[in-house]
Amino acid sequence: MKIQFENLGCIEQGSVELNDLTIFCGKNNTGKTYVMYTLYGFLARKFPLNFPCESGSWSDRHANRSRFG
């Protein structure tokens, strides 16, 4: 799935092609985390995301957790 975006944080224009495993790497303060949070927010609302693990899904374990908790 290829996603294109404009004016996303410090990124004027870009695109991401999502595969089974997609890794973002680069210098600090270039928008990697901003893009990841945006993609997660978009995909979590459009498609069910389940991260299987022994004690339930990742989203179940982190649903009521604050960013720093």
DSSP file (Angstrom, degrees, kcal/mol; ACC not computed):
  #  RESIDUE AA STRUCTURE BP1 BP2  ACC     N-H-->O    O-->H-N    N-H-->O    O-->H-N    TCO  KAPPA ALPHA  PHI   PSI    X-CA   Y-CA   Z-CA
    1    1 A M              0   0    0      0, 0.0    17,-3.5     0, 0.0     2,-0.5   0.000 360.0 360.0 360.0 128.0    0.0    0.0    0.0
    2    2 A K  E     -A   17   0A   0     15,-0.3     2,-0.5    13,-0.0    15,-0.2  -0.901 360.0-169.3-106.7 129.9    1.4    3.4   -1.0
    3    3 A I  E     -A   16   0A   0     13,-3.2    13,-2.7    -2,-0.5     2,-0.3  -0.973   2.1-163.7-121.0 128.9    0.4    6.5    1.0
    4    4 A Q  E     +A   15   0A   0     -2,-0.5     2,-0.3    11,-0.2    11,-0.3  -0.854  12.1 177.4-110.0 147.2    1.3   10.0   -0.2
    5    5 A F  E     -A   14   0A   0      9,-2.8     9,-2.4    -2,-0.3     2,-0.3  -0.977  14.9-158.4-147.5 159.0    1.1   13.1    2.0
    6    6 A E  E    S+A   13   0A   0     -2,-0.3     7,-0.3     7,-0.2     6,-0.2  -0.981  72.3   9.5-137.1 148.1    1.8   16.8    2.0
    7    7 A N  E    S+     0   0A   0      5,-2.4     2,-0.8    -2,-0.3     5,-0.2   0.910  73.6 158.9  50.6  53.4    2.5   19.3    4.7
    8    8 A L  E >   -A   11   0A   0      3,-2.2     3,-2.0    -3,-0.1     2,-0.2  -0.868  66.9 -60.3-109.3  97.9    2.9   16.7    7.5
    9    9 A G  T 3  S-     0   0    0     -2,-0.8    22,-0.0     1,-0.3    -2,-0.0  -0.482 120.7 -14.0  63.7-128.1    4.9   18.4   10.3
   10   10 A C  T 3  S+     0   0    0     -2,-0.2     2,-0.6    -3,-0.1    -1,-0.3   0.436 117.8  97.8 -85.7   1.1    8.3   19.4    8.9
   11   11 A I  E <   -A    8   0A   0     -3,-2.0    -3,-2.2     1,-0.2     3,-0.1  -0.813  52.3-170.2 -96.0 118.3    7.8   17.3    5.7
   12   12 A E  E    S-     0   0A   0     -2,-0.6    -5,-2.4     1,-0.3     2,-0.3   0.904  72.7  -8.6 -72.0 -42.1    6.5   19.3    2.7
   13   13 A Q  E    S+A    6   0A   0     -7,-0.3    -1,-0.3    -6,-0.1     2,-0.3  -0.979  75.8 136.7-157.7 141.7    5.8   16.2    0.5
   14   14 A G  E     -A    5   0A   0     -9,-2.4    -9,-2.8    -2,-0.3     2,-0.3  -0.986  28.4-141.3-170.8 176.1    6.5   12.5    0.7
   15   15 A S  E     -A    4   0A   0     -2,-0.3     2,-0.4   -11,-0.3   -11,-0.2  -0.987   6.4-157.6-150.7 154.8    5.2    9.0    0.3
   16   16 A V  E     -A    3   0A   0    -13,-2.7   -13,-3.2    -2,-0.3     2,-0.7  -1.000   7.9-151.8-135.2 132.3    5.6    5.7    2.1
   17   17 A E  E     -A    2   0A   0     -2,-0.4     2,-0.4   -15,-0.2   -15,-0.3  -0.929  20.1-149.5-104.5 115.3    5.1    2.2    0.6
   18   18 A L        +     0   0    0    -17,-3.5     2,-0.2    -2,-0.7     4,-0.1  -0.696  23.6 166.1 -89.0 132.8    3.9   -0.1    3.4
   19   19 A N        -     0   0    0     -2,-0.4     3,-0.2   -17,-0.0    -1,-0.0  -0.526  59.5 -70.8-123.9-167.5    4.9   -3.8    3.2
   20   20 A D  S    S+     0   0    0      1,-0.3     2,-0.4    -2,-0.2    -2,-0.0   0.871 129.3  20.3 -58.2 -36.5    4.9   -6.6    5.7
   21   21 A L  S    S+     0   0    0      2,-0.0     2,-0.5     0, 0.0    -1,-0.3  -0.973  73.8 179.6-135.7 119.6    7.8   -4.9    7.5
   22   22 A T        -     0   0    0     -2,-0.4     2,-0.4    -3,-0.2    -4,-0.1  -0.987   7.0-167.4-123.3 126.7    8.4   -1.2    7.0
   23   23 A I        -     0   0    0     -2,-0.5     2,-0.5     2,-0.0    -2,-0.0  -0.948   7.8-154.6-118.4 131.5   11.3    0.5    8.8
   24   24 A F        +     0   0    0     -2,-0.4     2,-0.3     2,-0.0    -2,-0.0  -0.901  23.6 164.4-101.6 128.2   11.9    4.3    9.1
   25   25 A C        +     0   0    0     -2,-0.5     2,-0.3     7,-0.0    -2,-0.0  -0.991  14.3 103.2-141.8 151.8   15.4    5.4    9.7
   26   26 A G        -     0   0    0     -2,-0.3     3,-0.1     0, 0.0     4,-0.1  -0.960  64.5 -37.0 162.9-176.8   17.2    8.7    9.3
   27   27 A K  S >  S-     0   0    0     -2,-0.3     3,-0.6     1,-0.1     5,-0.3  -0.190  70.7 -85.5 -67.3 160.5   18.6   11.7   11.2
   28   28 A N  T 3  S+     0   0    0      1,-0.2    -1,-0.1     2,-0.1     0, 0.0  -0.302 107.9  19.8 -63.8 150.5   16.9   13.2   14.3
   29   29 A N  T 3  S+     0   0    0      1,-0.1    -1,-0.2    -3,-0.1    -2,-0.1   0.830  84.6 118.3  59.8  38.6   14.1   15.7   13.9
   30   30 A T  S <  S-     0   0    0     -3,-0.6    -2,-0.1    -4,-0.1    -1,-0.1   0.392  89.5 -96.2-112.7   1.3   13.3   14.8   10.3
   31   31 A G  S  > S+     0   0    0    -21,-0.0     4,-2.4   -22,-0.0     5,-0.2   0.544  80.4 131.0 103.0   8.5    9.7   13.7   10.9
   32   32 A K  H  > S+     0   0    0     -5,-0.3     4,-2.3     1,-0.2     5,-0.1   0.946  80.0  41.8 -59.8 -50.2    9.9    9.9   11.3
   33   33 A T  H  > S+     0   0    0      1,-0.2     4,-2.9     2,-0.2     5,-0.2   0.895 112.6  54.8 -66.2 -39.9    7.9    9.7   14.5
   34   34 A Y  H  > S+     0   0    0      1,-0.2     4,-2.0     2,-0.2    -1,-0.2   0.917 110.2  46.5 -58.8 -44.9    5.4   12.2   13.2
   35   35 A V  H  X S+     0   0    0     -4,-2.4     4,-2.8     2,-0.2    -1,-0.2   0.913 112.4  50.5 -64.9 -42.8    4.8   10.1   10.1
   36   36 A M  H  X S+     0   0    0     -4,-2.3     4,-2.8     2,-0.2     5,-0.2   0.928 110.7  47.8 -62.9 -45.6    4.5    6.9   12.1
   37   37 A Y  H  X S+     0   0    0     -4,-2.9     4,-2.4     1,-0.2    -1,-0.2   0.901 113.9  48.5 -60.9 -40.4    1.9    8.4   14.5
   38   38 A T  H  X S+     0   0    0     -4,-2.0     4,-2.4    -5,-0.2    -2,-0.2   0.928 112.4  47.2 -66.1 -45.7   -0.1    9.7   11.6
   39   39 A L  H  X S+     0   0    0     -4,-2.8     4,-3.1     2,-0.2     5,-0.3   0.920 113.0  49.2 -62.2 -43.7    0.0    6.4    9.8
   40   40 A Y  H  X S+     0   0    0     -4,-2.8     4,-2.8    -5,-0.2     5,-0.2   0.935 111.3  49.2 -62.2 -45.3   -1.0    4.5   12.9
   41   41 A G  H  X S+     0   0    0     -4,-2.4     4,-0.9    -5,-0.2    -1,-0.2   0.901 115.2  44.6 -60.6 -41.2   -3.8    6.9   13.6
   42   42 A F  H >X S+     0   0    0     -4,-2.4     4,-1.5     1,-0.2     3,-0.5   0.951 117.4  42.7 -67.4 -50.4   -5.1    6.5   10.0
   43   43 A L  H 3X S+     0   0    0     -4,-3.1     4,-2.8     1,-0.2    -2,-0.2   0.834 107.2  60.3 -69.8 -32.8   -4.7    2.8    9.8
   44   44 A A  H 3< S+     0   0    0     -4,-2.8    -1,-0.2    -5,-0.3     5,-0.2   0.805 111.3  41.6 -65.4 -27.7   -6.2    2.1   13.2
   45   45 A R  H << S+     0   0    0     -4,-0.9    -1,-0.2    -3,-0.5    -2,-0.2   0.761 121.4  39.9 -88.6 -27.6   -9.4    3.7   12.2
   46   46 A K  H  < S+     0   0    0     -4,-1.5    -2,-0.2     1,-0.2    -3,-0.2   0.831 123.4  22.7 -90.1 -36.1   -9.6    2.2    8.7
   47   47 A F  S  < S-     0   0    0     -4,-2.8     2,-0.4    -5,-0.2    -1,-0.2  -0.964  84.0-104.3-134.7 145.1   -8.4   -1.3    9.3
   48   48 A P        -     0   0    0      0, 0.0     2,-0.5     0, 0.0    -4,-0.1  -0.573  35.8-159.7 -69.8 128.6   -8.3   -3.6   12.4
   49   49 A L        +     0   0    0     -2,-0.4     2,-0.5    -5,-0.2    10,-0.2  -0.952  12.8 177.3-111.7 121.6   -4.7   -3.8   13.6
   50   50 A N        -     0   0    0     -2,-0.5     7,-0.0     8,-0.1     0, 0.0  -0.990  15.2-167.8-126.0 126.8   -3.8   -6.7   15.9
   51   51 A F        -     0   0    0     -2,-0.5     7,-1.3     2,-0.0    -2,-0.0  -0.863  26.1-143.1-109.8  93.6   -0.3   -7.3   17.2
   52   52 A P        +     0   0    0      0, 0.0     2,-0.3     0, 0.0     5,-0.1  -0.260  33.6 151.0 -64.4 140.8   -0.5  -10.9   18.6
   53   53 A C    >   -     0   0    0      3,-0.1     3,-1.2     1,-0.0    -2,-0.0  -0.931  58.2 -89.7-154.9 175.4    1.4  -11.7   21.7
   54   54 A E  T 3  S+     0   0    0     -2,-0.3     3,-0.1     1,-0.3    -1,-0.0   0.845 120.9  41.4 -63.1 -36.3    1.0  -14.1   24.6
   55   55 A S  T 3  S-     0   0    0      1,-0.4    -1,-0.3    -3,-0.0     2,-0.1  -0.154 126.5 -71.0-108.2  39.9   -1.1  -11.8   26.8
   56   56 A G  S <  S-     0   0    0     -3,-1.2    -1,-0.4     4,-0.1    -3,-0.1  -0.402  77.4 -36.7 101.2 178.8   -3.4  -10.3   24.3
   57   57 A S     >  -     0   0    0     -5,-0.1     4,-1.8    -2,-0.1     5,-0.2  -0.355  51.7-117.3 -77.4 158.4   -2.9   -7.8   21.5
   58   58 A W  H  > S+     0   0    0     -7,-1.3     4,-1.7     1,-0.2     5,-0.1   0.902 116.4  54.1 -58.6 -42.8   -0.5   -4.9   21.8
   59   59 A S  H  > S+     0   0    0      1,-0.2     4,-0.7     2,-0.2    -1,-0.2   0.856 106.1  52.3 -65.3 -33.7   -3.4   -2.5   21.4
   60   60 A D  H >4 S+     0   0    0      1,-0.2     3,-0.5     2,-0.2     4,-0.3   0.909 111.0  47.0 -65.5 -41.3   -5.3   -4.1   24.3
   61   61 A R  H 3< S+     0   0    0     -4,-1.8    -2,-0.2     1,-0.2    -1,-0.2   0.787 121.9  35.5 -71.0 -27.6   -2.3   -3.8   26.6
   62   62 A H  H >< S+     0   0    0     -4,-1.7     3,-1.2    -5,-0.2    -1,-0.2   0.321  84.5 103.8-110.0   6.7   -1.7   -0.1   25.6
   63   63 A A  T << S+     0   0    0     -4,-0.7    -1,-0.1    -3,-0.5    -2,-0.1   0.871  93.0  30.3 -60.7 -40.2   -5.3    1.1   25.2
   64   64 A N  T 3  S+     0   0    0     -4,-0.3     2,-0.4    -3,-0.2    -1,-0.3   0.147  96.4 113.2-106.8  19.1   -5.4    3.0   28.5
   65   65 A R    <   -     0   0    0     -3,-1.2     2,-0.1     1,-0.0    -3,-0.0  -0.730  61.0-132.9 -94.6 138.1   -1.8    3.9   28.8
   66   66 A S    >   -     0   0    0     -2,-0.4     3,-1.2     1,-0.1    -2,-0.1  -0.365  33.0-101.0 -79.1 168.9   -0.5    7.5   28.5
   67   67 A R  T 3  S+     0   0    0      1,-0.3    -1,-0.1     2,-0.2    -2,-0.0   0.818 123.6  34.3 -59.9 -32.2    2.4    8.4   26.3
   68   68 A F  T 3         0   0    0      1,-0.1    -1,-0.3     0, 0.0    -3,-0.0   0.274 360.0 360.0-107.2   9.3    4.8    8.4   29.3
   69   69 A G    <         0   0    0     -3,-1.2    -2,-0.2     0, 0.0    -1,-0.1   0.450 360.0 360.0-111.3 360.0    3.2    5.7   31.4
